Amino acid sequence: MAALRVRVLTDPAELAAIAGPWDALVRNAALPCPFALQPWLDERMRRLAGRVSPAILVAERGGEVVGGLPLGVERRVGVRVAGLLPGDTVSHVDILAADEEAGEAIVAALATVPADLIVATGIVPASRLAQAPGFRLVERERSPFLLMPDGWDAAYTGLVSSRRRREHARCARRLAAVGEVTFSDHRTPEAVVAGLEEAFALHDGRFAAAVDRSDFRSPVDRATHLSKARRLAEAGHVRLALLRVEGELAAFGYSLVVGDVGWLFRSAIAERFVIGQPGIQLLHHALREMAAEGVTRVEFLGGAYPYKLAHATGEVPLLQATGYAAGAPARVVLAAQRAAVGARVTLKRSETLRRAYVSSRRLLGRRAA
């Protein structure tokens, strides 16, 4: 067998040159994560150019790409910190590996990353990253998921009580009483971009700037999302569902599909239609459509919100891994990072503190406006 070597890619063009085999590794993973696909990474590198330097680990054997991990390095208070290139607002990114040897080689290469500290956010306990010996792990939040091997209808009946199903039916009738309800599904690049541009306005109306943690608000981030969506749609990964009432957009759901796994990425509803639960109606539509095309697992991503848990088979912890600190300054930053994560976890687990935080953020947002 040919020798295996690991190199570090520092130029987006280097990743573009191996986009085919890289994305094949993503698609063949046990849990194929769309945020590790080359188009997503490439647009992230464009967005972060000048602030974050790519440091993408790639394992090769006989000229064949057999493993990888997308990292980026930025300076924080004088310390070089490496993080997962897909970003902190997504999760489930892991080491890509065609076999055990490739996975072990990437883990070993973590100690050689050109950084003073590594912080990996949103990884799951069963991942190769979580098993890396140089990391300390802490749970930040939980991520619900749905298994539907026998289709959506069977999953819905098995998970949701008859009382709740009757409630959903009543809400659907309330929505229909307001006006004609129509669903539409968009997959082509042009339709997806047009739909997302309309969805941005709905998102603005739903979330206050002071409490929205997503990167769905700023013009620059929106432009990046449109570029990602166009490229991922070209590869067949985007599922954008819209629900309209009398022609007015009442809800949108932006999802990604890789293989037989769906990922619910972003959604929002128009408040004036809330009595009819348009978000739940659209969620059911999107899940039914995914099941029809062969999706058997759906990741709801971070945040164990009631509407997600009501449709979930289970949930997994999302961890933050910190470690591989080199030198005293890096250890200081590492300690501060761990303390900050601990404070956030405490805040999330205390409903009183969480409500006080949200209220204060909203107040500050109104004053700033």
N, C-alpha and C positions, 0 to 999 in steps of 0.2 A: 504494500500500500504506500502511496506517495506521502511524503512528509507534510504535516499540517503547519501552517504559519498564520500568525495574526498580525495585521497591520492596522494603522490608524488613518482614516480618511479625514482630511482637513479642508477639502474643497468640494462644494456641492456637485461639481462636474464629475468628480470621481464616483460619487454615488449614482449619478445619472448613467454613468457608463456600465454599471452593473444592475440597473433597475430591474431587468427581467428576472435574473436569478434571485435577487433580493426579494422581490415581491412573491416569487414562487415559495421562498422560505416562509413568508408571512402566511400565504394561503395554506401551506401544508402544516402549519403549527397546530397543536392540540386545540388551542383557542385562538383562531386567526384574528388578530387585532388590527382594525383598519388604520389606527393611528401610527402604525409602524410602516405603512405602505410608503413607497418612495415619493409619490406626489404630495402626500401630507407632509413628509419630512422636508421636501424641497421647498414648499411654500413657507414652512416654518423658518427655514434657513434664510429665505429672502426677507421675511418679516424681521428677523433678529440680526440681520447683517450689521456688523459694526459693534454689536453688544455681546453676542454669543458666538464663539468660535466652534465650528463642528469638530468633534473628536469621535468619529464613528468607528467602532471596532468591527473588523471584518476578518473572519477566518476562512482560509482558502486551502484546498488540497488539490494538488495537480492542476492548478489553474481554475478550479471550480469553487464557487462561493458556497460554503457549507455552514456558515454561522455569522452572527452579527449582533450588535447592540448599538442603537443610535443615541449617542451622548453629545452634549454641547457644554462648553466651558465658558463661564463668565467670571468677572472679578467682583467680589463683594468685600468691602472694607479691606482691600488689599490682598485678599485670599482668592486663589483660583478654585472655583467651585464647579464641579461637573454635575450635570443633571440630565434627566431623560429629555432628549430633544423634542419629542412630541408635545411637551408642555405639562404644567401642573393641573390644568383643567380637564385632562383626560386621564384614563387609567388602564390597567391591565397590560401595559407594555412589558415585555419580557425579552430575555435573551433568545435569539433565533438560532436554531441548531438542527442540522440534518441528522445528527446522531450524537451519542453521548460524548464522544471524544471532542467534537466541535464545541459542545456546550461547556465542557470542562476547560477547554482552551480559552474561551471567552471569559469565564470566571477567573481563571488565572491571570488574564490580561488586565483585569480591573486594577491590580496593583501597579500597573505601568501607565495608566491613563495620565496624560499631562495636566494634572490638577493636584491641589493640596487637600481636597476633600471631595467626597462623592455624596450627593443627596438624591435619592430616587424616590419619587412620590407616586402613590397610586398602584403599588404592586400587590399581588395577591399571594397568600401564604404558600400555595402550591407551585409558585414560579421558581425558575432557576435562580433568579436574582435574590429571592428571599432566602435561598440556601447558601448564598455566598458567605464565606467565613468572616470577612472583614466588616460585616454590617451589624448594626444594632437596629432592631425593628420596633416600631410603635404603631398602634392602630389609630388612624385618623377618622375614618368613617366606615360605613358599611355599604355594600353594593348589592342590591337585589337582582335576582335573575329568574327567568321563567324557562321551564322545560316543557316542550309540547311535541313529544315524539309521535303522538297520534292526532296531531292537528289542533287548531285553535278551539274548535267547539268542544272537544273532549277536555282540553285543559281548562277552559272556562267553566264548564259544568263541574269539574272536579275541584277547582280552587275556590270558586265564588259561591257563597250560600244562595239558596233559592230566594231568601228575603232580599239580598243585595241584587240579585238578577232582576227581581221585580222592580226594585228601585231604579235600576238602569233603564228598564223598559219604560217606566213612567217618565224619566227625564228625557228619553228619546221622543216621547209623545209631546212633552212640553215644548221641546225645541221645534218639532214639526208644527206645533200650533202657532209659533211665531212667524213662520214662513217656510218656503220650500227649502229642504235640506239636501245639499249635494256634496258628494265626495269626489275628489279628483286625485289621481296619482301621477307624479312627474318623475321621469327617469332620464330623459335626454338632457344633454348639457344646457341647451337653450331654455328648455322648460324649467329646469331646476334653478338656473340663475334668475329667471324672471319670477319664479315662485318665492325664492329666498328674498329677493328685493322687496316683495310685498310683505313677507313674513317679518322683516326687520321692523317695519312700522308697527305691526301688531305687538312685537316684542317690546318696543318702546312704551306702548300704552299699558303693558301688563306689569313691567318691572320698574320700580323706582331706581334711579341711577345710584342712589346711596347704598342700596342693599343688594344690587345685582352683581354677583361675582363672576359672571361669564365674560367672555371676550367677544360678545355679540353686539356691542354698543358703539365703539369708536369707529369712525370712518375707515381708518387704516386696517383695523382688525376685520371689519366687514369686507373690505376689498380682498383681504387674504382668504376669508372664508369663501367668497365667491370663486376665487381662483382654485381653491381646493375642491370645491363642489364641482366645478366644471371638469376638472381633470379626473376626479374620482367617478363622475357620471360617465365620462368617456370610457372608463374601464368597467362600467356596469355595477358600481358599488352603492350608488345613491338611491334612496327611496324617500321622496318628499310627498307627504300627503297633506291635502288642504280640505277643510270643511267650510262650506259657505251656507249662510242662511239668507235667502232672498238675494243672493249674489254678493253679500257682504262676508268678508273673511271672518270666521268665528274662531278658528283654531288651525294651527299648523303643527306638523310633526316631522322633524328632519331626522332620518335614520340612515344607517349604513349597513350593508350586508356583505360579508365575506364568507364564501362557502355556505355552510348551513347555520351560520351564526348571525343574528341581527343585533344591532347596537342602536338604542334609542338615544340620539345625541342631543337634540334640543327641541323644545316645544313651548307653546304659549297659547292662551285663549284670550278672547275679547271679554272683558268683565261684564258687559251688558247682556251677554248670553249665558251667564253662569248658572242660572236656574235650570238650564237644560243640560248641564255638564258636557259641553262640547268637547272638552279635552278627553273625557272618558269615551265618548262616542267615537272620536277619531282614533284613540288608542286601540279600541276593539277592531276598528276597520283596518288599521295598519298591521295588527297582529294576525288578523285573518288573511290578509294579502301575503304576508311573509310566509305563513304556514302553507299557503297554496303553492308557493314556489319552492318549498322544501326546507325552509328554516325550521330547525328543531330546538334551538336555544336562543333566547333573547336576553341581552345584558341591558339592565336599566341604568347602569353606571351609578356614580356616587350619590349618596343621599337617600336614606331609608324613609322616604316620605310615605304617608298612608296610602296614597293611590298606587304607588309602586308595590308596596307590601301586599296590598289586596289582590294583586295579580301575579305575585311571585311564588315560585316553588321554594326558594330559599334565598340566602344572602351570604356573601363572603366579606371578610374584613378587607379594607384597603389600607395598606401599610405604607409608612414612610421608612425607608432604609437610609441610615446615615453611617458613614465610616470611612475607612481608608485615609484618615487624617495624617498629614505629614507636617510636623513642626508645631511649635507652640501657638502661633497665630491661628492655624487651622483648628487646633483643639479648642481654642476660645470660641471661634465661630461655631464649631460643632456643639459645644455646650449651650450656646445661645439658641441655636436652631432647635435643639431638643427641648429646651425650656419653653420656647415659643409654641412648639407643637403640643406640649403638655397643657399649656394654658388654653389653647384652642379646643382641645379635647374636653377639658373641664367645662368650658363655656358651652359647648354643644350638648353636653350631658345634663346641664342645669337649665331647665326650661325658664326659670325666673331670670337668670342672667342672660339667656339668649334673647328673651323678649325685650329686656332693658337695652341690650346692645342694638337690636334692630330698630327700636323706637328712637334711640339717640342718633343712629345713622340717618334715619328718615328726617328727623328734625334738622340735623346739620345740612342735609341735602336741600330741604326747603329754604333754609336761610341762605345757602350758597346761591340758589336760584334767584 
